[in-house]
Amino acid sequence: MIPLMDKPYVDSFANHHVRKERGLPKLKGNMSPLRYPGGKGKLAQFLAAFILENELQGCELVEPFCGGAGGTLPLLDAGIINSLVINDINTGLAAFWRSLLSNTEELIYLIDTCQIDINNWQHYKNIYLNPEKYSEVELGFAAFFLNRTNRSGMFHAGPIGGKAQQGNYLIDCRFNKVNLIKRIVHIASLKDKITFRSDDANEVINSSANDSLIYADPPYVKEGKNIYSKYSFNDLEHKKLSNTIKSQSKYWLLSYDDVPLIHNLYSGSGINVIELSYVMNKAKVGRELLIASSFLSMPQL
Ligand SMILES: C[S@@+](CC[C@H](N)C(=O)[O-])C[C@H]1O[C@@H](n2cnc3c(N)ncnc32)[C@H](O)[C@@H]1O
């Protein structure tokens, strides 16, 4: 029997009384400068409760599919975890995170001075697709530019408002420079506690320390190809990841879309269904699962 934990259950950990009772701090929302379809910012308060429930506060958290790291940066900011290892195999995204952590000033300069229009969109799309001739910060900024100007933040999608720039929402509507630079400065202030890697997630999981907590949010089974294009998984890769994860005697927690393949791969582990509906192209896609290694427990209300 799989316990169903609905959205109100997950949201309740942000409730003032529940937080007070459990000694949970209020986490900073929207820390990530990146937009991510299926981004896990809304999960941060639950992750904090999960960490406290399992007495893992102060641990190193490893996020092998980090994307915008929206769910885990607030944990570091609040001191719930001591260090954060973020990893993503997307080369443009990797250049962005490396630039943020090691070349902050130049990245900020590029954000501050760029003009947000279709000509530049084409220019940065070319850089993203042909990165060889460009520096790390140029590629990182190009990835950031596309993430902020494309539909749903998807790197391979078209610009908001289309190439003709028509409609109520245009290319610059998600590009509030002041706010985005603030977020980048804030994350850079935590850089001594952040390690970025750009390796295959299986390798990152295998090489992580025995006492770290792995929080993995792999590409979705159903919508993965539409959202992450070449950085998605086929069934065999989902299976390989499940073998990697299940062979660990480490602490791990996974979020996934609620599809039969994932039930088959992880039955026997502690599967909990949570209703975290996510929205793609205005269509409600589905529920998500939270799966934890069987020796960890989900926080109860
Ligand atoms: C579901 S997203 C993560 C979203 C993230 N949790 C957030 O809140 O922004 C999955 C990420 O996995 C990355 N990815 C895909 N295959 C990978 C692999 N083999 N190793 C590491 N990262 C991979 C993709 O580039 C994508 O950014």
Ligand as a Chemical Component Dictionary entry (heavy atoms), coordinates in Angstrom:
data_LIG
# 
_chem_comp.id                   LIG 
_chem_comp.type                 NON-POLYMER 
_chem_comp.pdbx_formal_charge   0 
_chem_comp.three_letter_code    LIG 
# 
loop_
_chem_comp_atom.comp_id 
_chem_comp_atom.atom_id 
_chem_comp_atom.alt_atom_id 
_chem_comp_atom.type_symbol 
_chem_comp_atom.charge 
_chem_comp_atom.model_Cartn_x 
_chem_comp_atom.model_Cartn_y 
_chem_comp_atom.model_Cartn_z 
_chem_comp_atom.pdbx_ordinal 
LIG C1  C1  C 0  14.361 17.615 -13.594 1  
LIG S1  S1  S 1  15.765 18.579 -14.047 2  
LIG C2  C2  C 0  16.248 19.129 -12.487 3  
LIG C3  C3  C 0  15.456 20.319 -12.004 4  
LIG C4  C4  C 0  15.944 20.843 -10.663 5  
LIG N1  N1  N 0  15.600 19.938 -9.593  6  
LIG C5  C5  C 0  15.440 22.231 -10.346 7  
LIG O1  O1  O 0  14.727 22.427 -9.331  8  
LIG O2  O2  O -1 15.745 23.166 -11.101 9  
LIG C6  C6  C 0  16.901 17.385 -14.605 10 
LIG C7  C7  C 0  18.302 17.861 -14.976 11 
LIG O3  O3  O 0  19.106 16.698 -15.187 12 
LIG C8  C8  C 0  20.120 17.011 -16.137 13 
LIG N2  N2  N 0  20.663 15.735 -16.664 14 
LIG C9  C9  C 0  20.170 14.926 -17.625 15 
LIG N3  N3  N 0  20.918 13.818 -17.765 16 
LIG C10 C10 C 0  21.920 13.893 -16.842 17 
LIG C11 C11 C 0  22.997 13.039 -16.464 18 
LIG N4  N4  N 0  23.207 11.867 -17.066 19 
LIG N5  N5  N 0  23.801 13.427 -15.457 20 
LIG C12 C12 C 0  23.601 14.619 -14.834 21 
LIG N6  N6  N 0  22.598 15.488 -15.155 22 
LIG C13 C13 C 0  21.754 15.133 -16.145 23 
LIG C14 C14 C 0  19.408 17.883 -17.163 24 
LIG O4  O4  O 0  20.327 18.683 -17.856 25 
LIG C15 C15 C 0  18.434 18.685 -16.266 26 
LIG O5  O5  O 0  18.973 19.940 -15.957 27 
# 
loop_
_chem_comp_bond.comp_id 
_chem_comp_bond.atom_id_1 
_chem_comp_bond.atom_id_2 
_chem_comp_bond.value_order 
_chem_comp_bond.pdbx_ordinal 
LIG C1  S1  SING 1  
LIG S1  C2  SING 2  
LIG S1  C6  SING 3  
LIG C2  C3  SING 4  
LIG C3  C4  SING 5  
LIG C4  N1  SING 6  
LIG C4  C5  SING 7  
LIG C5  O1  DOUB 8  
LIG C5  O2  SING 9  
LIG C6  C7  SING 10 
LIG C7  O3  SING 11 
LIG C7  C15 SING 12 
LIG O3  C8  SING 13 
LIG C8  N2  SING 14 
LIG C8  C14 SING 15 
LIG N2  C9  SING 16 
LIG N2  C13 SING 17 
LIG C9  N3  DOUB 18 
LIG N3  C10 SING 19 
LIG C10 C11 SING 20 
LIG C10 C13 DOUB 21 
LIG C11 N4  SING 22 
LIG C11 N5  DOUB 23 
LIG N5  C12 SING 24 
LIG C12 N6  DOUB 25 
LIG N6  C13 SING 26 
LIG C14 O4  SING 27 
LIG C14 C15 SING 28 
LIG C15 O5  SING 29 
# 
